Amino acid sequence: MSRVLIAGLPTGLASWLAQRLPDALVQVTYSGEDTLEELRGGDWALLVVDDSLPGLPAKEVLRWTRTEPALAGLRTIYCLEPEANGGAALEELVSRLGADQILLHPLDRGELTRHAATLIARGGGGRQSVTAPAPPPPPSPAPPAAPTSSELRSVVAEVWARSRGAVIARVDTLERAVVAVLQGTLLGAQRHEAEREAHKLAGALGTFGFPRGSQIALQLEGVFGGGNRLTPRDGARLSELVAAMRRELEEGSTPAPAPSAPAPQPAPAATAAGDRPLVLVVDDDRELALLLAEEGKRQGMEVARAADLASARSVLAGRRPDAVILDLTFPEEGEDGRTLLAELGQRFPGLPVLVSTGRNSLVDRVRALQLGARGFLNKPFTPTQAMEAVTRTIPRLGGRAEVRILAVDDDPQILDALRALLEPHGIRVQGLENPLRFWTTLEEASPDLVVLDVDMPYLSGIELCRVLRSDLKRGNLPVVFLTASTDPDTVYRVFAAGADDYVAKPIIGPELVARIRNRLERAQARAVPPA
């Protein structure tokens, strides 16, 4: 039976763990001195210690365990307040003090139980080391034009060409672990390394167009991540799986093309950067359209008026507007404004469209949002209210032209793929491999949206999302998770932590682009108050 020591945390938490870890013996200490005494006297599998441990500080307890050969296999979970989660302090906990997992208050008991069970199953065999990731590549001066389908496939193929060597090296790691299983020499650290490499391959291979390789990697991750003892019979099956993965990668030197996002259709004559912003008003109320045109001119905009959908299409054939005010109701026509709204979304993705309507219908609102509406103007409204709302949606008048996201994933190949998929659509990606540096990087980057991997070493995406949601300044940032597991338990975990959405690995370009756009547009819509 594995022994677990809980230091500086409530007794009720220890009882909770004991009930959910039936194969573990859980004990509690309430001071640093008592913790040292217990650790000296027994064979412990796991130490869960709180930063507020009275007496001898918790960090000193961890420092002492690093010097004791008898505790070389001890796994540790370190709990602390979010205010103490600076990047340098967290990296010290991992690199110098040997913490295996960091959890932030208020503790999620389910996450604590999950990590405790994982670390106990992993057992001894040495602690991991943390290395500083390479700095992200410098941002390009401006996002390129959105690619065509063939261009996007070419970009992903280029990323694969750069990443192929690292991917093959991960397969080599899995092969060495399989040999150790066959020889009966697999240790805990090597098994955990194989689990992590399989986890990364499960996400990356499908993204690069190797869906079967991704499925094999998921099987390998499940076996290496399980708590069962691996026998030579298991090794034979693992050997077959790794060999099949290598064959797919080596025989298919060029990955199969993944589906690509539809390319936006450029306007015949886009508005030049120095021109006045062009606002297209599509409304059969000629008097209202004239008033909007006068107010727009007063605020430095050019307003084009269209009394019907055919006239609107004529305007769009010549110029791309910066924003559109669109009425939904055209009683004299056989179609309504929703038809044009759908066309705008397909032809000009990201174009701000404000829907004006005299019907305060929930169904109309939902349908319009699904078709890409940015916000609503409820009639009656004043021309000033309408143009102020328009100003907030046009980047060069009221907002940033560039969308920035912070993507946190310990797999550099995934970050590289995210840049290739998103930056051609005007979404700048700042990648972060080391989750311990999340908060510092978040403050520096000031992103519009955060993308998090669920499972990362030392500090999971779940913990990062929870601490982000507790922050008064940034708590409303949209968060999209990346996960190789879409089982109900994982989906529950990400939404319980405060996620807005999740995308399954392997990453499919169109789905990722659509979901990120959706979250950004919803956030922008919330920022536009009703007229």
Summary of the structure (lengths in Angstrom):
residues: 531
radius of gyration: 27.5
end to end distance: 65.1
largest distance: 87.4
contacts: 1757
relative contact order: 0.10
helix: 50%
strand: 15%
